[in-house]
Amino acid sequence: MKAILVKQPGGPEQLELGEYEQPLPNSNELLVRVHATALNRADTLQREGKYPPPKGASPLLGLEMAGEVVEAGINCSRFKKGDKVFGLLPGGGYAEYAIISEAMAMPVPAHLSMEEATAIPEVFLTAYQALVWLGRLQAGEHVLVHAGASGVGTAAIQLARALNAEVLVTASEHKLQACLDLGANKAINYKDVSFDDAVLAHTNSEGVDVIVDFIGGPYFKKNLDCLRTDGRLVMLATLGGGKIDELDLRKILAKRLQVIGSTLRSRSREYQVKLTEEMSAFALPLFESGDIKPVVDSVFDWKDVAEAHRYMEQNKNIGKIVLRVG
Ligand SMILES: NC(=O)c1ccc[n+]([C@@H]2O[C@H](COP(=O)([O-])OP(=O)(O)OC[C@H]3O[C@@H](n4cnc5c(N)ncnc54)[C@H](OP(=O)(O)O)[C@@H]3O)[C@@H](O)[C@H]2O)c1
């Protein structure tokens, strides 16, 4: 089959369309003809050789896909040949064919294209896990979503609004309106103002209940400052750096704060299956009704995968960058 290969660890120029062995499904798996896959930051790290795939996973890039079932293992009961499915993968999405455990597959909502469906799994599963499981966000609470226009950010805004929370975001100036259009109540240009001041001004100096953070080091102290008592800080990435110089730990004690870190890819299969079941029970009806939507920034032909990686690394996207496969 055709697949995107990494010639040797390095920059986007190392990506090329080549030939790779087609995978075979076991009795609980589906073999899917991939129509679309989507980019994740993890792909750029894996391309550079800094993020090896978990044991047993395909070494090919690609953490999600949408496509058509071409073969279902004998123990599969929910999907059959010809069904349109999408879902999270441990790897292998940048290929003509991919294997997905049936338990991880979701049906493509009726009115969504393959390009839209593939924009859902990684970011909506991550956002659901961060808001509901880790952040324990409740209706009426305030949540601050950093990088609100990122893939995960655009999913988090919509899920948090669906949970009836008040949503504040940070983003670059030209991305603020997109966040407001998705339902954010307050969008802060973090390059113009100190986001903690803006959060405290918006919340009568009380702060927010939950923060979803991807920036890390440079934001950590400010995050603690704008959490209210019993607040939860969910840390998903360290795009701005992983170190802090000095920290007064007493803030964490005094406000009874919780700092929670997570990576989705390292979670057990059982955890990912449960998360997929719970997120899809909550969100698929909302996708069907159009109350929430996958946010597709752009669609690249997979022959232009290097250009797509460069585009992501330049922080240009609002929502997901999709690759059309084959
Ligand atoms: N832990 C997990 O389970 C998990 C799961 C999925 C993704 N992630 C991670 O979450 C992060 C977001 O993923 P994504 O796919 O949603 O990203 P994305 O769509 O590529 O968006 C990232 C955005 O973050 C902002 N940003 C980047 N560097 C920044 C910095 N130094 N300071 C402030 N803002 C910065 C930029 O937006 P602005 O222009 O608005 O600044 C950028 O467009 C990635 O690091 C990804 O690896 C973690």
The ligand as an SDF file (V2000), in Angstrom:
LIG
                    3D

 48 52  0  0  0  0  0  0  0  0999 V2000
   -1.4740   15.5640   26.5930 N   0  0  0  0  0  0  0  0  0  0  0  0
   -2.3110   15.1160   25.6870 C   0  0  0  0  0  0  0  0  0  0  0  0
   -3.0320   14.1450   25.8980 O   0  0  0  0  0  0  0  0  0  0  0  0
   -2.4090   15.8430   24.3690 C   0  0  0  0  0  0  0  0  0  0  0  0
   -3.3060   15.4000   23.3880 C   0  0  0  0  0  0  0  0  0  0  0  0
   -3.3970   16.1400   22.1960 C   0  0  0  0  0  0  0  0  0  0  0  0
   -2.5680   17.2260   21.9940 C   0  0  0  0  0  0  0  0  0  0  0  0
   -1.6740   17.5730   22.9620 N   0  0  0  0  0  0  0  0  0  0  0  0
   -0.7760   18.7050   22.8020 C   0  0  0  0  0  0  0  0  0  0  0  0
   -1.5450   19.8730   22.9460 O   0  0  0  0  0  0  0  0  0  0  0  0
   -0.9420   20.9170   22.1940 C   0  0  0  0  0  0  0  0  0  0  0  0
   -1.9970   21.5100   21.3040 C   0  0  0  0  0  0  0  0  0  0  0  0
   -2.3090   20.5700   20.3040 O   0  0  0  0  0  0  0  0  0  0  0  0
   -3.1130   20.9940   19.0210 P   0  0  0  0  0  0  0  0  0  0  0  0
   -3.0440   19.9070   18.0250 O   0  0  0  0  0  0  0  0  0  0  0  0
   -4.4370   21.4600   19.4560 O   0  0  0  0  0  0  0  0  0  0  0  0
   -2.1990   22.2380   18.5580 O   0  0  0  0  0  0  0  0  0  0  0  0
   -2.2840   23.1860   17.3120 P   0  0  0  0  0  0  0  0  0  0  0  0
   -3.6140   23.0850   16.6330 O   0  0  0  0  0  0  0  0  0  0  0  0
   -1.0760   22.9480   16.5180 O   0  0  0  0  0  0  0  0  0  0  0  0
   -2.2190   24.6520   17.9760 O   0  0  0  0  0  0  0  0  0  0  0  0
   -1.2210   25.0460   18.8350 C   0  0  0  0  0  0  0  0  0  0  0  0
   -1.3740   26.5470   19.1020 C   0  0  0  0  0  0  0  0  0  0  0  0
   -0.7530   26.8600   20.3420 O   0  0  0  0  0  0  0  0  0  0  0  0
   -0.3390   28.2060   20.3310 C   0  0  0  0  0  0  0  0  0  0  0  0
    1.0600   28.2780   20.7790 N   0  0  0  0  0  0  0  0  0  0  0  0
    2.0920   27.5830   20.2650 C   0  0  0  0  0  0  0  0  0  0  0  0
    3.2210   27.8840   20.9300 N   0  0  0  0  0  0  0  0  0  0  0  0
    2.8780   28.7670   21.8840 C   0  0  0  0  0  0  0  0  0  0  0  0
    3.6100   29.4480   22.9010 C   0  0  0  0  0  0  0  0  0  0  0  0
    4.9230   29.2610   23.0710 N   0  0  0  0  0  0  0  0  0  0  0  0
    2.9490   30.3030   23.7030 N   0  0  0  0  0  0  0  0  0  0  0  0
    1.6330   30.5090   23.5370 C   0  0  0  0  0  0  0  0  0  0  0  0
    0.8680   29.8750   22.5750 N   0  0  0  0  0  0  0  0  0  0  0  0
    1.5010   29.0200   21.7770 C   0  0  0  0  0  0  0  0  0  0  0  0
   -0.5010   28.7230   18.8870 C   0  0  0  0  0  0  0  0  0  0  0  0
   -1.7090   29.4900   18.8190 O   0  0  0  0  0  0  0  0  0  0  0  0
   -1.7090   31.0960   18.9790 P   0  0  0  0  0  0  0  0  0  0  0  0
   -1.3500   31.6390   17.6210 O   0  0  0  0  0  0  0  0  0  0  0  0
   -3.0650   31.4480   19.4280 O   0  0  0  0  0  0  0  0  0  0  0  0
   -0.6320   31.3980   19.9950 O   0  0  0  0  0  0  0  0  0  0  0  0
   -0.6540   27.4200   18.1020 C   0  0  0  0  0  0  0  0  0  0  0  0
   -1.3580   27.6040   16.8910 O   0  0  0  0  0  0  0  0  0  0  0  0
    0.2120   20.2850   21.4220 C   0  0  0  0  0  0  0  0  0  0  0  0
    1.4150   20.5410   22.0970 O   0  0  0  0  0  0  0  0  0  0  0  0
   -0.1140   18.8210   21.4530 C   0  0  0  0  0  0  0  0  0  0  0  0
    1.0310   17.9990   21.3510 O   0  0  0  0  0  0  0  0  0  0  0  0
   -1.5800   16.9050   24.1260 C   0  0  0  0  0  0  0  0  0  0  0  0
  1  2  1  0
  2  3  2  0
  2  4  1  0
  4  5  1  0
  4 48  2  0
  5  6  2  0
  6  7  1  0
  7  8  2  0
  8  9  1  0
  8 48  1  0
  9 10  1  0
  9 46  1  0
 10 11  1  0
 11 12  1  0
 11 44  1  0
 12 13  1  0
 13 14  1  0
 14 15  2  0
 14 16  1  0
 14 17  1  0
 17 18  1  0
 18 19  2  0
 18 20  1  0
 18 21  1  0
 21 22  1  0
 22 23  1  0
 23 24  1  0
 23 42  1  0
 24 25  1  0
 25 26  1  0
 25 36  1  0
 26 27  1  0
 26 35  1  0
 27 28  2  0
 28 29  1  0
 29 30  1  0
 29 35  2  0
 30 31  1  0
 30 32  2  0
 32 33  1  0
 33 34  2  0
 34 35  1  0
 36 37  1  0
 36 42  1  0
 37 38  1  0
 38 39  2  0
 38 40  1  0
 38 41  1  0
 42 43  1  0
 44 45  1  0
 44 46  1  0
 46 47  1  0
M  CHG  2   8   1  16  -1
M  END
$$$$
